[in-house]
Amino acid sequence: MLMLRPCDAESLRDAAAFEAIFESQRRAWRGSAEGVMADAQIYAQPWGFCLEDVHVPFAFGMEPRTGLSQFAWRKKSQSDCPTAKRVHDNAGHYSLPIRYMRDILKDLISS
């Protein structure tokens, strides 16, 4: 059984947020299954660039229960990358854009 992280499950209890995510997923699958699978593969392999080379603002999201190694990676990555504008603890794949969309867009617009 596939389980959502608690922060994502909580965010998706909002009907409007759930509907937006569901519609986004529906459109992605309608476009092509190959595209959806290619996106999934991106998460499972090295990105091919260093975070230090990113020159646009971005946000980190991390649920604390994911483990010390990922938490340490996030802290190191944040210190290595001056364009990391925000760190959002207790945020996951769905909850980061749902909870922090305005902050993320504000950072992008102001850069």
Short mmCIF file of the C-alpha atoms (twelve columns), coordinates in Angstrom:
data_MODEL
# 
_entry.id   MODEL 
# 
loop_
_atom_site.group_PDB 
_atom_site.id 
_atom_site.type_symbol 
_atom_site.label_atom_id 
_atom_site.label_alt_id 
_atom_site.label_comp_id 
_atom_site.label_asym_id 
_atom_site.label_seq_id 
_atom_site.Cartn_x 
_atom_site.Cartn_y 
_atom_site.Cartn_z 
_atom_site.pdbx_PDB_model_num 
ATOM 1   C CA . MET A 1   0.000   0.000  0.000   1 
ATOM 2   C CA . LEU A 2   1.369   3.394  -1.006  1 
ATOM 3   C CA . MET A 3   1.372   5.877  1.840   1 
ATOM 4   C CA . LEU A 4   1.729   9.624  1.638   1 
ATOM 5   C CA . ARG A 5   4.021   11.427 4.002   1 
ATOM 6   C CA . PRO A 6   2.004   12.966 6.848   1 
ATOM 7   C CA . CYS A 7   2.691   16.528 5.679   1 
ATOM 8   C CA . ASP A 8   1.457   15.686 2.167   1 
ATOM 9   C CA . ALA A 9   -1.631  13.849 3.426   1 
ATOM 10  C CA . GLU A 10  -2.541  16.817 5.617   1 
ATOM 11  C CA . SER A 11  -2.155  19.286 2.743   1 
ATOM 12  C CA . LEU A 12  -4.239  17.159 0.384   1 
ATOM 13  C CA . ARG A 13  -7.175  17.109 2.814   1 
ATOM 14  C CA . ASP A 14  -7.968  20.566 1.475   1 
ATOM 15  C CA . ALA A 15  -10.456 19.904 -1.343  1 
ATOM 16  C CA . ALA A 16  -9.157  22.669 -3.628  1 
ATOM 17  C CA . ALA A 17  -5.537  21.555 -3.223  1 
ATOM 18  C CA . PHE A 18  -6.480  17.924 -3.849  1 
ATOM 19  C CA . GLU A 19  -8.438  18.861 -6.965  1 
ATOM 20  C CA . ALA A 20  -5.541  20.931 -8.342  1 
ATOM 21  C CA . ILE A 21  -3.042  18.107 -7.795  1 
ATOM 22  C CA . PHE A 22  -5.431  15.507 -9.181  1 
ATOM 23  C CA . GLU A 23  -6.074  17.587 -12.311 1 
ATOM 24  C CA . SER A 24  -2.345  18.131 -12.811 1 
ATOM 25  C CA . GLN A 25  -1.707  14.391 -12.570 1 
ATOM 26  C CA . ARG A 26  -4.614  13.598 -14.879 1 
ATOM 27  C CA . ARG A 27  -3.279  15.958 -17.544 1 
ATOM 28  C CA . ALA A 28  0.225   14.555 -17.208 1 
ATOM 29  C CA . TRP A 29  -0.976  10.977 -17.728 1 
ATOM 30  C CA . ARG A 30  -3.222  12.040 -20.604 1 
ATOM 31  C CA . GLY A 31  -0.202  13.684 -22.270 1 
ATOM 32  C CA . SER A 32  1.929   10.550 -22.189 1 
ATOM 33  C CA . ALA A 33  2.813   7.768  -19.820 1 
ATOM 34  C CA . GLU A 34  6.381   7.979  -21.108 1 
ATOM 35  C CA . GLY A 35  6.642   11.588 -19.924 1 
ATOM 36  C CA . VAL A 36  5.363   10.718 -16.462 1 
ATOM 37  C CA . MET A 37  7.821   7.828  -16.212 1 
ATOM 38  C CA . ALA A 38  10.698  10.027 -17.452 1 
ATOM 39  C CA . ASP A 39  9.914   12.535 -14.702 1 
ATOM 40  C CA . ALA A 40  9.924   9.733  -12.122 1 
ATOM 41  C CA . GLN A 41  13.306  8.503  -13.367 1 
ATOM 42  C CA . ILE A 42  14.800  11.982 -12.923 1 
ATOM 43  C CA . TYR A 43  14.292  11.676 -9.173  1 
ATOM 44  C CA . ALA A 44  16.136  8.348  -9.073  1 
ATOM 45  C CA . GLN A 45  19.387  9.374  -10.729 1 
ATOM 46  C CA . PRO A 46  22.063  12.044 -10.342 1 
ATOM 47  C CA . TRP A 47  20.962  15.386 -11.715 1 
ATOM 48  C CA . GLY A 48  24.168  16.077 -13.620 1 
ATOM 49  C CA . PHE A 49  24.892  19.459 -12.008 1 
ATOM 50  C CA . CYS A 50  26.010  20.843 -8.669  1 
ATOM 51  C CA . LEU A 51  23.708  22.920 -6.512  1 
ATOM 52  C CA . GLU A 52  26.463  25.542 -6.349  1 
ATOM 53  C CA . ASP A 53  25.889  26.108 -10.088 1 
ATOM 54  C CA . VAL A 54  22.212  27.031 -9.626  1 
ATOM 55  C CA . HIS A 55  21.871  30.806 -9.950  1 
ATOM 56  C CA . VAL A 56  18.120  31.201 -9.460  1 
ATOM 57  C CA . PRO A 57  16.297  31.091 -6.135  1 
ATOM 58  C CA . PHE A 58  14.839  27.815 -4.999  1 
ATOM 59  C CA . ALA A 59  13.286  26.311 -1.894  1 
ATOM 60  C CA . PHE A 60  14.146  23.174 0.009   1 
ATOM 61  C CA . GLY A 61  11.366  21.056 1.421   1 
ATOM 62  C CA . MET A 62  12.044  18.287 3.883   1 
ATOM 63  C CA . GLU A 63  9.908   16.314 6.267   1 
ATOM 64  C CA . PRO A 64  11.873  15.787 9.492   1 
ATOM 65  C CA . ARG A 65  11.068  12.050 9.661   1 
ATOM 66  C CA . THR A 66  12.960  11.315 6.440   1 
ATOM 67  C CA . GLY A 67  16.155  10.728 8.367   1 
ATOM 68  C CA . LEU A 68  19.311  12.397 9.527   1 
ATOM 69  C CA . SER A 69  21.219  11.772 6.302   1 
ATOM 70  C CA . GLN A 70  18.711  13.696 4.199   1 
ATOM 71  C CA . PHE A 71  18.485  16.433 6.826   1 
ATOM 72  C CA . ALA A 72  22.295  16.726 6.816   1 
ATOM 73  C CA . TRP A 73  22.285  16.792 2.990   1 
ATOM 74  C CA . ARG A 74  19.780  19.622 3.008   1 
ATOM 75  C CA . LYS A 75  21.778  21.678 5.523   1 
ATOM 76  C CA . LYS A 76  25.013  21.144 3.580   1 
ATOM 77  C CA . SER A 77  23.316  21.918 0.272   1 
ATOM 78  C CA . GLN A 78  21.792  25.064 1.681   1 
ATOM 79  C CA . SER A 79  25.177  26.310 2.926   1 
ATOM 80  C CA . ASP A 80  26.821  25.462 -0.423  1 
ATOM 81  C CA . CYS A 81  24.181  27.250 -2.475  1 
ATOM 82  C CA . PRO A 82  23.606  30.946 -1.806  1 
ATOM 83  C CA . THR A 83  20.470  31.010 -3.988  1 
ATOM 84  C CA . ALA A 84  18.607  28.704 -1.611  1 
ATOM 85  C CA . LYS A 85  16.118  31.282 -0.379  1 
ATOM 86  C CA . ARG A 86  14.079  29.242 2.034   1 
ATOM 87  C CA . VAL A 87  14.099  25.972 3.886   1 
ATOM 88  C CA . HIS A 88  10.683  24.539 4.611   1 
ATOM 89  C CA . ASP A 89  10.745  21.868 7.266   1 
ATOM 90  C CA . ASN A 90  7.825   19.464 7.342   1 
ATOM 91  C CA . ALA A 91  7.184   19.865 3.625   1 
ATOM 92  C CA . GLY A 92  6.963   17.132 1.031   1 
ATOM 93  C CA . HIS A 93  6.371   16.651 -2.678  1 
ATOM 94  C CA . TYR A 94  2.772   17.911 -2.592  1 
ATOM 95  C CA . SER A 95  2.759   20.025 0.549   1 
ATOM 96  C CA . LEU A 96  5.696   22.256 -0.465  1 
ATOM 97  C CA . PRO A 97  3.887   23.922 -3.396  1 
ATOM 98  C CA . ILE A 98  0.499   23.818 -1.646  1 
ATOM 99  C CA . ARG A 99  1.685   25.445 1.570   1 
ATOM 100 C CA . TYR A 100 4.409   27.726 0.239   1 
ATOM 101 C CA . MET A 101 3.372   28.624 -3.315  1 
ATOM 102 C CA . ARG A 102 3.156   32.354 -2.577  1 
ATOM 103 C CA . ASP A 103 6.588   32.455 -0.934  1 
ATOM 104 C CA . ILE A 104 8.174   30.471 -3.777  1 
ATOM 105 C CA . LEU A 105 6.604   32.671 -6.457  1 
ATOM 106 C CA . LYS A 106 7.597   35.832 -4.550  1 
ATOM 107 C CA . ASP A 107 11.200  34.630 -4.468  1 
ATOM 108 C CA . LEU A 108 11.170  33.883 -8.196  1 
ATOM 109 C CA . ILE A 109 9.604   37.214 -9.121  1 
ATOM 110 C CA . SER A 110 11.990  39.234 -6.956  1 
ATOM 111 C CA . SER A 111 15.122  37.616 -8.359  1 
# 
